[in-house]
Amino acid sequence: MTMHTTDTIKVRLNRRENATDDVAVLELAAADGAALPAFEAGAHIDLMLAPGLIRQYSLSNAPGEAVYRLGILNDPNSRGGSVHVHANLEEGCEIEISAPRNHFPLSPDAAHSLLIGGGIGITPMIAMAYALRASGASFELHYCSRSESKAAFLAELAREFGDRLVLHFDDAGDAQRLDPVALCKGSVAGSHLYVCGPGGFMDWVIGSGREAGLPEPQIHFEYFSAEVDTAGEAFEVVAAQSGVTVQVGGGQTIAQALKAAGVKVELSCEQGVCGSCICDVLEGVPDHRDHFLSEEEKDDNDQMAPCCSRAKTERLVLDI
């Protein structure tokens, strides 16, 4: 299952609004006036911001609308994507994007959906809330933020979702704090948990869901970013399609070693969260360190993310 970003769509930035002092809301429409491809709640698109600068952002508006809406945090700790967006994308400009991809879909058989967004991780949850409301499904939307002033989309969420919206602001005291264990334990049987936000926040909510006894298939998440651990012993990688063999040292990624040898690897996040580089494993056992593949997919050991994962065997043969 090798994934590549090839076909792109030219879009125009129709509207830009600064929702908070560090969140820009962008509304994109097809530059040629044609209909944009349909998307489902949980989907994201790639923005081709500059040569070698491709970033993924979740679609935050209701599926079925004629535009794509993004909410992008100006993160000083980012690797350049959000800073580029905030500094350079103005109303009327045109950029290339990918078609929507969805690795974070809603489960059709959930008895109830617990949607939890931390900070800018609220964006995919908004699309999910619109989709669930449209289908008449049971859900609640929890929005966690450091303070009300840092929370984008508040007026819209209050207007559209009413008492299904629960706000949790860090500066509002303990009574308003999220308790994900109690939330999951108190929910109806067959509830599904969805979470997106900063890595530490997500780890906490996912762990809380497991602690509360939610089965793994009922816990859904999508990471925006993650720390990459490249520590480990050296090993050999054979790029079967390219006929190239490389040594991957400790502190080096497979993608870095292949790139140095002239092998092209489709890269975007380089943190194991987006899936752009996923490739098939022909021989050997990967040491999975990504946040993209499911536990079941990792157990199959027939695909891996070379941007961050390593090897449990001395040799890997990849279909690259």
C-alpha positions in Angstrom: 0.0 0.0 0.0 2.4 2.7 -1.2 0.9 6.1 -1.0 1.9 9.1 -3.2 0.7 12.7 -3.5 0.6 13.2 -7.2 -2.6 14.8 -8.5 -3.1 18.3 -7.2 -6.0 20.8 -7.3 -5.4 24.6 -7.8 -7.5 26.5 -5.3 -8.1 30.2 -4.4 -8.1 31.5 -0.9 -11.5 33.2 -0.9 -11.5 34.3 2.7 -9.1 34.6 5.5 -10.2 35.4 9.1 -8.0 35.7 12.1 -10.2 33.8 14.6 -7.8 34.4 17.5 -4.4 36.1 17.8 -2.8 32.9 16.6 -5.4 30.9 14.6 -6.2 31.8 10.9 -9.3 30.4 9.3 -8.9 29.8 5.6 -11.8 29.2 3.1 -10.6 27.6 -0.2 -12.5 27.2 -3.4 -11.5 25.7 -6.8 -9.6 28.3 -8.8 -11.4 27.4 -12.0 -14.9 27.5 -10.4 -15.4 23.8 -10.6 -16.8 21.7 -7.8 -14.2 20.5 -5.3 -14.1 16.8 -4.5 -16.5 15.7 -1.8 -15.1 14.9 1.6 -16.2 13.0 4.7 -15.8 14.1 8.3 -12.3 13.5 9.6 -10.6 14.1 6.2 -7.6 16.3 5.6 -5.8 17.9 2.7 -2.2 18.6 1.9 -1.2 22.2 1.2 1.7 22.6 -1.2 3.2 25.6 0.4 6.6 25.7 -1.2 9.1 23.3 -2.8 9.6 20.6 -0.2 7.1 22.2 2.2 3.9 20.1 2.2 1.7 20.1 5.3 -1.6 18.4 6.2 -4.6 20.3 7.7 -8.0 18.9 8.7 -11.1 20.1 7.0 -13.3 21.8 9.6 -16.5 22.6 7.8 -19.7 20.5 7.2 -19.2 17.8 4.6 -21.3 18.7 1.5 -20.4 22.4 1.4 -18.8 23.8 -1.7 -15.6 25.1 0.0 -12.9 23.6 2.2 -12.3 25.4 5.5 -9.1 25.1 7.5 -8.1 26.4 10.9 -4.3 26.8 11.2 -2.5 27.6 14.4 0.6 29.8 14.1 2.8 27.4 16.1 6.3 28.9 16.9 7.5 25.3 17.4 6.4 24.1 14.0 8.8 23.2 11.2 7.8 26.1 9.0 4.4 25.2 7.7 2.1 27.2 9.9 4.5 30.1 10.0 4.5 30.2 6.2 0.7 30.1 6.1 0.3 33.0 8.5 3.0 35.1 6.8 2.2 34.4 3.1 -1.3 33.3 2.4 -3.6 36.2 1.8 -7.1 36.4 0.3 -7.1 36.0 -3.5 -3.8 34.0 -3.7 -3.8 30.6 -5.4 -2.1 27.4 -4.1 -2.0 23.7 -4.9 -3.7 21.2 -2.7 -4.3 17.4 -2.7 -7.7 15.8 -2.9 -9.1 15.0 0.6 -7.9 11.9 2.3 -9.5 10.4 5.4 -7.6 8.3 7.9 -9.8 9.4 10.7 -13.4 8.4 9.7 -16.4 8.2 11.9 -17.6 4.7 12.8 -21.1 4.1 11.4 -22.1 1.7 14.2 -21.3 4.0 17.2 -24.1 4.1 19.8 -22.8 7.5 20.9 -19.7 9.5 19.8 -17.5 11.4 22.3 -15.6 14.1 20.3 -12.7 15.6 22.1 -10.6 18.4 20.6 -7.6 19.9 22.3 -6.7 23.4 21.0 -6.5 23.4 17.2 -7.4 19.7 17.3 -11.0 20.9 17.4 -10.9 21.3 13.6 -11.7 17.7 12.5 -14.2 17.4 15.4 -16.3 20.3 14.0 -16.7 18.4 10.7 -17.6 15.3 12.7 -20.2 17.2 14.7 -21.9 18.5 11.6 -21.9 15.0 10.0 -23.3 13.4 13.2 -26.0 16.0 13.6 -27.0 15.6 9.9 -27.4 11.9 10.4 -29.4 12.2 13.6 -26.7 10.4 15.6 -26.0 10.8 19.3 -22.8 12.7 20.2 -21.2 15.3 22.4 -18.4 17.7 21.5 -15.8 18.6 24.1 -13.5 21.5 23.4 -10.4 21.9 25.5 -8.3 25.1 25.4 -6.0 27.1 27.6 -8.5 30.0 27.7 -11.5 31.3 26.0 -9.4 33.9 24.1 -7.4 31.1 22.6 -10.4 29.1 21.4 -11.4 29.6 17.7 -14.9 28.8 16.4 -16.6 29.4 19.7 -19.6 31.4 18.5 -20.3 29.0 15.7 -20.1 25.9 17.9 -22.4 27.4 20.5 -24.9 28.4 17.9 -24.8 25.1 16.0 -24.5 22.5 18.7 -26.0 24.1 21.8 -25.9 21.8 24.8 -24.0 19.1 22.9 -21.0 21.4 23.3 -19.0 21.2 26.5 -16.1 23.8 27.0 -13.0 23.1 29.1 -10.8 26.1 29.7 -7.6 25.6 31.7 -7.9 29.0 33.4 -11.6 28.4 34.4 -10.9 26.2 37.5 -11.1 22.5 38.3 -14.9 22.3 37.9 -14.6 22.8 34.2 -11.6 20.5 33.6 -12.0 17.4 31.4 -12.1 14.1 33.1 -11.8 11.6 30.2 -11.9 8.5 32.4 -15.2 9.5 34.1 -16.5 10.7 30.7 -15.9 7.3 29.0 -17.1 5.3 32.0 -20.3 7.3 32.2 -21.1 7.0 28.6 -23.5 4.5 27.1 -22.4 1.1 26.0 -21.1 1.1 22.4 -19.7 4.6 22.6 -16.8 5.6 20.5 -14.1 8.1 21.5 -12.5 10.5 19.0 -9.6 12.8 19.9 -7.2 15.2 18.2 -4.8 17.8 19.6 -1.3 18.1 20.9 0.6 14.8 21.4 0.7 14.8 25.2 -3.0 15.7 25.4 -3.9 12.9 23.0 -1.8 10.3 24.8 -3.6 11.3 28.0 -7.1 11.0 26.5 -6.3 7.8 24.6 -4.8 6.2 27.8 -7.9 7.4 29.8 -10.2 5.7 27.2 -8.3 2.4 27.6 -8.3 2.8 31.4 -12.1 3.3 31.3 -12.4 0.0 29.5 -13.2 1.1 26.0 -12.2 -1.6 23.5 -9.4 -0.6 21.1 -11.6 -0.5 18.0 -13.8 2.2 19.7 -10.9 4.6 20.3 -10.0 6.8 17.3 -7.3 9.4 17.0 -5.2 11.5 14.6 -1.9 13.0 15.6 -0.8 16.4 14.1 2.8 15.9 15.1 5.0 13.6 17.2 8.5 13.3 18.5 10.7 11.0 16.3 12.9 8.5 18.1 15.7 7.4 15.8 17.8 5.6 18.5 18.8 2.0 17.8 21.4 -0.3 16.2 22.4 0.1 12.6 20.7 -2.1 10.0 20.6 -2.7 6.3 17.7 -1.5 4.0 17.3 -2.7 0.4 15.2 -0.5 -1.8 13.9 -3.3 -4.2 12.5 -1.1 -7.0 15.5 1.1 -7.0 18.2 -1.6 -6.7 19.9 0.3 -3.9 21.1 -1.0 -0.5 22.0 1.4 2.3 23.1 1.2 5.9 20.9 3.1 8.4 22.8 4.2 11.4 21.7 5.0 14.9 20.2 8.5 15.0 19.3 8.3 11.2 16.0 7.6 9.6 15.5 5.1 6.7 14.2 8.0 4.6 17.3 10.0 5.3 19.6 7.1 4.3 17.7 6.4 1.1 17.6 10.1 0.1 21.4 10.3 0.6 21.7 7.4 -1.8 19.5 9.1 -4.4 16.3 7.1 -3.7 13.2 9.3 -3.8 10.8 8.7 -0.8 7.5 10.5 -0.7 7.8 12.7 2.5 5.6 15.2 4.1 5.3 15.3 7.9 8.6 13.3 8.6 7.1 12.5 12.0 5.1 9.3 11.3 1.7 11.0 11.5 0.5 11.6 7.9 1.0 8.3 6.0 2.6 9.9 2.9 5.7 7.7 3.0 4.0 4.4 3.9 5.6 1.6 1.8 5.3 -2.2 1.6 7.8 -4.4 3.5 8.9 -7.4 1.4 11.3 -8.9 3.9 12.3 -8.3 7.5 10.4 -7.1 10.6 9.9 -3.3 11.1 10.3 -1.6 14.4 7.1 0.6 14.1 7.5 4.1 15.6 4.7 5.9 13.7 1.4 7.2 14.9 -0.4 6.5 11.6 -0.8 2.7 11.2 -3.3 0.9 13.5 -2.1 -1.7 15.9 -3.5 -4.4 13.7 -1.7 -3.0 10.7 1.6 -2.8 12.7 1.1 -6.5 13.7 0.9 -7.5 10.1 4.4 -6.1 9.5 3.8 -5.8 5.7 4.0 -2.0 5.6 5.9 0.8 7.5 6.7 4.4 7.7 10.4 4.9 6.7 10.4 8.5 7.9 10.5 7.4 11.5 10.4 3.6 12.0 13.4 1.3 12.2 14.1 -2.4 12.0 13.9 -5.3 14.5 15.9 -7.5 12.0 19.3 -6.8 10.6 17.9 -6.3 7.1 14.7 -4.9 5.6 13.6 -5.1 2.0 11.2 -2.3 1.0 9.1 -1.9 -2.1 10.7 1.4 -3.0 
